[in-house]
Amino acid sequence: MISVKVKLFNTPYVLKDKEKVIFPFRKAEALFYYLCVNKQATRDELAALLWGDHDETSAKKYLRNAMYRIRKTLGLEIIISPQKQVVMINPDIEMKSDLSVFLNRETEGIDVYTGEFLKGFLVKDADAFIEWTRNKMEYFRELYISKLIKYIDRNLKSQENRKIEHYTRLLIQTDEFDERAYRILM
């Protein structure tokens, strides 16, 4: 069975059967990451997100080309369009992502957050995508901080000092100005 693994925290990448996937161009990669997070979107939404500075006809042509290139690069029908206006990740293909683990698992969720969402991933001439990335980065950072605080509180009650110190240091790495972490360490 083919396995696709997507890493979205820190420097993003995609592995297909343990081999790194090299996308043909940055906007195709951005399209893939966007769909990995949102699972589906309309063609209009995707065209505006990545090719908003082009007319609608050109933007949709670029979108079709990007979808084709992603499929060709991965050798899979990973992006499908079951309805004319909807584009989505094929639910029949098993895909694993650190974001899914982060959102759906307790302890492992903290471990997969290795840095900012799509850290260092920039796309030229795609202001809407850059704004979306920035919003998601902040959202996931805040969620990570709240998970850390939850684990710190849980371990304070059970007085597990090593875990308290571990989670507190992670909190300081993420938000060095959070005074709670320093107070707990003292």
Residue, then its C-alpha position, 0 to 999 in steps of 0.5 A: m500500500i502506498s503511504v503519503k506522509v505530510k509534515l506541516f510543522n517547521t519546514p514542511y515536506v511530503l514523503k511518498d513511500k519514505e521518499k521526499v516529493i519535490f513539487p514542480f513549482r511553489k504554488a502547486e505545493a501551496l495548493f497541496y498543503y492548503l488542501c491537506v489542512n482544509k480537506q476540500a475547497t471550491r475552485d473559486e476559493l483556490a484560484a483566488l487564494l493562489w492566483g488572485d492577481h490574475d483574471e478568473t479564466s487564467a487563474k482557473k487554468y493555472l489551478r487545473n495545471a497545478m492539480y494535474r502537476i500534483r497528481k503527476t508528481l505523486g503518481l496518484e489521484i490524490i486530488i480529486s474533483p467529485q463535483k465540478q466546483v469542489v476540489m478535495i484530497n482523495p479520501d481513499i488514499e491513506m495520508k498521515s500528517d503531523l497536523s492530524v496527530f497534533l489536533n487529534r491526539e493528547t500527548e503525541g500532539i505536543d511532540v509533533y509540534t516541532g516549530e511554526f506551521l509551514k515555517g519558512f514556506l513562502v509563495k510569491d504573488a499569493d497574498a491571500f495564501i500568505e495571510w492564510t498561512r499567518n493566521k493558521m500559524e498563530y492559531f496553531r501556536e496558541l493551541y500548542i501553548s494552551k495544550l502545554i499549559k493544560y499538561i503543566d497543570r495536570n502534572l502540577k496536581s500529580q507533582e511529576n516534576r520532570k514532566i512539569e520542567h519539560y513542558t515548562r521549558l517547551l512553553i518558554q521556547t514557544d513564548e519566552f515572555d510568558e511569565r507563568a512558565y518562569r514562575i512554575l520553574m522557580 
